Amino acid sequence: MTSIIKVCGGVTCGKNLAQYTFFRAAKELGLDEKLGGTTSDDKITLQKCACMGKCAKGPIVKIQQSGNTKFHEKVTSVGMGQIIKTLKKQKKKQ
């Protein structure tokens, strides 16, 4: 099953450098740094999305996997690297 990572592209998250969070995710996953996409093994999809309404806590990253949704708040590029590392470990176990 594919995990979906959505990085907020809203104005406030953008002001809080969400683009660097997205770039880090794309780099870690080997995807286009502007567009995102799906990994070659079809396990992880990276997308930019519209405002998620949690502006005060941005950049916001939403992870959807196995019917569950989890929000991560104030995600820096370093934090995004840690999220990706965790997801990759989970996907290896599946």
N, C-alpha and C positions, 0 to 999 in steps of 0.2 A: 504494500500500500504506500502511496506517495504521501510524504509530508509536505505541507505547503507553508512557506514562510512569507509573510506579508509585512513589508516595511512601509510605515506611513509616509506618504508624500505630501501631506498637508503643509500649509504655510508655517505654522508654529514649529512642527517637527523639523521642517526645512531650516528654520532659523537656529534650531538646536543641532544642526549638522547631520540630519538623517541620511543625507546623500553619502556620507562617509560610512555610515552603518551599512547601507545597501552595497556600496563598492566592496567593502570587506567581505560581506556574504558572497557576493558574486565571485570574488577572487578565490576565496576558500573553496568554492564549489566548482570552479573552472567554467564559469558562465560569463556572458557578456556583461560588462560593468555598467552599461546604461540600460539594458533591457531585461536582464535576468534570464529566466527560462527554466528548463528542467535538465537535471543532470543526465549524463549519458546512460546511466543505469535505471533511469526513471524513478528514483527513490525520493528525490527532493526537488521541489519547485520553488523558485524565488520570484516574487512579484512586488511591484510597487502598488500601493493602493491609495485611495482617497482618505481623508481625515477619518480617524476612528473615534473622535470625540474625547480623547484623553489628553488634550493639548498641554495641560500643565505638567504632565509627566512624560513628555516626549523627549527623544524619539521613541515611538511605540513600535514594537515588533509583535506580530500575532503569529502563533504557531498552531497549525491545524494538523492533527495526526490521529489516526484510529478513532475518529468520532469525537475527539477531545479538542478543546481550544484553550490555549494558554496565552496570556498577554505578558509581555516583558516591558518594563518601563525604564525610561532614561537609559536606553541602550547605546553605549559608545561603540566605536569600531572594535575595541578590545573585547568588550562584552559580547559583541556579535560573533567574534572569533570563538569564544567559549561556547556559545550556543550551538554553533555549527559543529564544533568538536563533539559535543554531547550528542547531537543528532546523528552524526556519522557513526558513533559507537553503538547507538541504539539500532541503527539500520544494519550494522554488521551482525548483530545478534539475531535478527529476524531471518 
